[in-house]
Amino acid sequence: MPDVTAQRGIAACSRYIDSGQLSEKERSIALDCRGNGRAIAGDYAGAIKDYNEALALDPYSSDIYSDRAAVRIVRSEIDQSLADLDRAIQLQPKFLHPRYGTLFANRSAA
């Protein structure tokens, strides 16, 4: 059964993205949000696509790197996940989320 809340979030984000009225920063945020919805719904390839597009617009967002890393862990893409987490830590050294992700990714690789 699909996650109705995730599907509604994906649809809402898509409307914003398709509106053509967003700044690059706002579009990046909307793509990240839609990627999160897709990840919750189990559409990992779609989530990665949204995160990639969001990062093309805002390559300095540690949140988006961290979100993409989480999906890559689920997909068993450990090396790519660790690279994303390292970048998130470089961008925001005090941000703890990617540090926990690094621990989890290393444990998954073992």
C-alpha positions as CSV (number, residue, x, y, z in Angstrom):
1,M,0.0,0.0,0.0
2,P,1.5,3.4,-1.0
3,D,2.2,6.0,1.7
4,V,-0.6,8.5,1.0
5,T,1.2,11.3,2.9
6,A,4.3,10.8,0.9
7,Q,2.3,10.7,-2.4
8,R,0.6,14.0,-1.4
9,G,4.0,15.6,-0.6
10,I,5.5,14.4,-3.9
11,A,2.5,15.9,-5.7
12,A,2.7,19.2,-3.9
13,C,6.4,19.5,-4.5
14,S,6.0,18.7,-8.1
15,R,3.4,21.5,-8.5
16,Y,5.8,24.0,-7.0
17,I,8.7,22.7,-9.1
18,D,6.6,22.8,-12.3
19,S,5.2,26.3,-11.5
20,G,8.3,28.0,-12.9
21,Q,8.0,30.7,-10.1
22,L,10.7,29.4,-7.8
23,S,14.2,30.9,-7.4
24,E,17.1,28.4,-7.8
25,K,17.3,28.1,-4.0
26,E,13.6,27.5,-3.6
27,R,13.6,24.9,-6.5
28,S,16.5,23.1,-4.8
29,I,14.6,22.9,-1.5
30,A,11.5,21.7,-3.4
31,L,13.5,19.0,-5.2
32,D,15.1,17.9,-1.9
33,C,11.6,17.7,-0.3
34,R,10.2,15.7,-3.3
35,G,13.3,13.4,-3.1
36,N,12.5,12.8,0.6
37,G,8.9,11.9,-0.3
38,R,10.1,9.6,-3.0
39,A,12.5,7.9,-0.6
40,I,9.7,7.4,1.9
41,A,7.5,5.9,-0.9
42,G,10.4,3.6,-1.8
43,D,11.2,5.3,-5.2
44,Y,14.9,5.4,-4.5
45,A,15.9,6.0,-8.1
46,G,13.5,9.0,-8.3
47,A,14.8,10.3,-5.0
48,I,18.5,10.1,-6.2
49,K,17.4,11.9,-9.4
50,D,15.8,14.7,-7.4
51,Y,18.8,15.0,-5.0
52,N,21.2,15.2,-8.0
53,E,19.1,18.0,-9.6
54,A,18.9,19.8,-6.3
55,L,22.6,19.6,-5.8
56,A,23.2,21.0,-9.3
57,L,21.3,24.1,-8.1
58,D,22.8,24.2,-4.6
59,P,26.1,22.3,-4.4
60,Y,26.7,23.7,-0.9
61,S,23.7,22.1,0.9
62,S,24.9,19.6,3.5
63,D,21.3,18.6,4.0
64,I,20.9,17.4,0.5
65,Y,24.2,15.4,0.6
66,S,23.0,13.8,3.8
67,D,19.6,12.9,2.4
68,R,21.2,11.4,-0.7
69,A,23.6,9.5,1.4
70,A,20.7,7.9,3.4
71,V,19.1,6.6,0.2
72,R,22.4,5.4,-1.1
73,I,22.8,3.4,2.1
74,V,19.5,1.7,1.5
75,R,20.6,0.9,-2.0
76,S,23.8,-0.6,-0.6
77,E,25.9,2.1,-2.4
78,I,28.2,2.4,0.6
79,D,31.2,4.1,-1.1
80,Q,29.0,6.8,-2.7
81,S,27.1,7.2,0.6
82,L,30.4,7.8,2.4
83,A,31.5,10.3,-0.2
84,D,28.2,12.2,0.3
85,L,28.5,12.1,4.0
86,D,32.1,13.3,3.9
87,R,31.0,16.2,1.7
88,A,28.2,17.1,4.1
89,I,30.7,17.1,7.0
90,Q,33.1,19.4,5.0
91,L,30.3,21.8,4.3
92,Q,28.9,21.9,7.9
93,P,31.4,20.3,10.4
94,K,29.1,20.7,13.4
95,F,26.2,19.0,11.7
96,L,25.8,15.6,13.5
97,H,23.4,13.8,11.1
98,P,26.1,12.9,8.5
99,R,28.4,11.8,11.3
100,Y,25.8,9.3,12.4
101,G,25.2,8.3,8.8
102,T,29.0,7.6,8.4
103,L,28.9,5.2,11.4
104,F,25.9,3.4,9.9
105,A,27.4,3.2,6.4
106,N,30.6,1.8,7.8
107,R,28.7,-0.7,9.8
108,S,26.6,-1.7,6.7
109,A,29.8,-2.3,4.7
110,A,31.2,-4.6,7.3
